Amino acid sequence: MYQTNNKIAIIGDKDSVLAFKAAGCEVFQGEQIKQTLKKLSEEKYAIVLITEELYKANDDVIKKHNSNTYPIIIPIPSSLGSSGYGMQQIKANVERALGVPADSIFNKEKIEL
């Protein structure tokens, strides 16, 4: 079984990652995504946040890592705002994991018990 060290990392530009550093996340600049993800995987990080621009520019590398259970790679908006790409990727991952259209989950106004 894969044991993580419960660490969270963020990869992005300086302005986007600054607040995460203050919150205790390990911060990495946006260059060398392939090597950084390999390192984070070997060090058993649980979660890696990547700004949408870097996620989109390195989609092929990230897809290879997404076939592994950990680290969980999540696209987030940068300091410039969201392009919507991150939410598209999250929905695609939900569909892949659950086997149901993500819109049926994300568009629910209220869930009644």
N, C-alpha and C positions, 0 to 999 in steps of 0.2 A: 504494500500500500504506500502511496506517495504521501510523505509528511512535508508540509510546508513549514516555514519558519514564521508565518503570520506577518511577514513584512509587506508593505505596500510601497510601490515605486511609481513615479510619474516621469514621463518622457515628454519634453516639449520645449518651447522657447522660454527664455528667461522670465519674461513678464507673466506667462501663463503658469509657471510652476512655483513661483516665489511663495505664494500663500500656502501651498502644500508642504513646503519645506518647514514652515513655521508650525504646521500641524503634525510634524514627525515623519513625513514620507521621505523616502530616499529620492533625490532629484537627479535626473540625467538630462543633459542637453540633447537636442534632436539629431545630432549626427550619429552615424554608424548604428542604425537601428538593429541591423542583423546581429552585430556583435553584442550590443547591449541586451537584446532579448535572450540571446544564448547565455550570457553571463547571469541574467536574472533567473532564468530557468535552472541553471546549474546550482545557483545559490538558494533555490527553492522558495522564491517569492510567491506569495499567495495571489496578489493582485498587481497588475500593471496598468496604469492609466496612461493613455497616449492622446495627445491633442488630435482633433479631427484631421487637420491638414497633414500631419505626419502619418496618421493611420491610413489615410487615403493614398498618400504618396508611396507607402510601403505595404500596400494591401497584399501583395504576393508573399512577402516574408511573414506577415502576421497570420495569413491563412494557414501556413505550415505550422505555426505555433498553436493555432486554435484547435488543431487536431489532438493536442495534448490536454489533459485534464487541468493542469496547472502550468504556468500561472494563468489566471483569468485575465484576458486583455480587454479593456473597456475603453472605447473612444469617448473623449470628453471635449466640450467646446474649449477653444483657446481664449486668450484675453480679448480677441477680436470679436467673439461671439460664436454662435452656432451656425453651421451651414445646413444642418439637418442630416448630414452624412452619418454622424454618430448614432442617431436614433434609428436610421435605416439599418445599420449594422447590428444594433441591439435587437431589433425586431427579427432580423434574419437569423440571429443566433437562438432566439426564443423559438422560432418556428422549427429550426433544426433540432433543438433539444426536446421540444414537446410534441412535435409532429402535427401541430395545429396552426392555422393562420394566426399570426401575431395580432392582426387587427381585431380579431374576436376577443382578445384579452385586453389590448391597450385602449380600445374604444368603448369599453363598458363604463357607463356613467356611475352605476351603483350596483354593488353586489349584495344581493339579499340572501340571508341565511335562513 
